[in-house]
Amino acid sequence: MDTSADGEPANPPVVDVAALENEGDIAADYIEGLLDIADFDGDIDMDVEGDRAMVSVVGATLDELVGQDGEVLEALQELTRLAVLRGTGERSRLMLDIGGYRADRRKALARVGEDAVQEVRQSGEAKSLEPMTPFERKVVHDVVAAAGLASESEGTEPDRYVVIRPA
């Protein structure tokens, strides 16, 4: 990949915002239908962050739609991605959040990543973290990269985990 003098990609990928907004619309319609069937109240917010459509459901009591450790949320996200695939013919990287679960989880994982980075810097030795979902690993990888260290995922699903290595 070509990089500029500041290390950024010389030709960053072009993001088709209209296509991502269309993904968000399809996903929002699908989620709205599920909420109606399940008789849950919730408002739906759509956004585009970077190269992903983001759909958030906010409302009173949505804990049942998150499930233990976000398991129901993960399943709903996959179903929503399938609905988008059916509507667009393209695989989606859409991110679904319900009741702020992912936003809160992202903050907690950022702290875990920052603490692990400090530990690796002090010890000079690699550190393995607990198994995580792909979303959780991505958050940690981003924190580690921002800190200038290296990380990689190891193991097999559902027990894949992040290993942080000194620079």
Buried (B, 14 or more C-beta within 10 A) or exposed (E): EEEEEEEEEEEEEEEEEEBBBBBBBBBBEBBBEBBEEEEBEBEBEBEBEEEBBBBBBEBEEBEEBBBEEBEBBBEBBEBBBEBBBEBEEEEBEBBBBBBBBBEEBBEEBBEBBBEBBEEBBEEEEBBEBEBBBEBBBBBBBBBBEEBEBBBEBEEEEEEBBBBBEEE
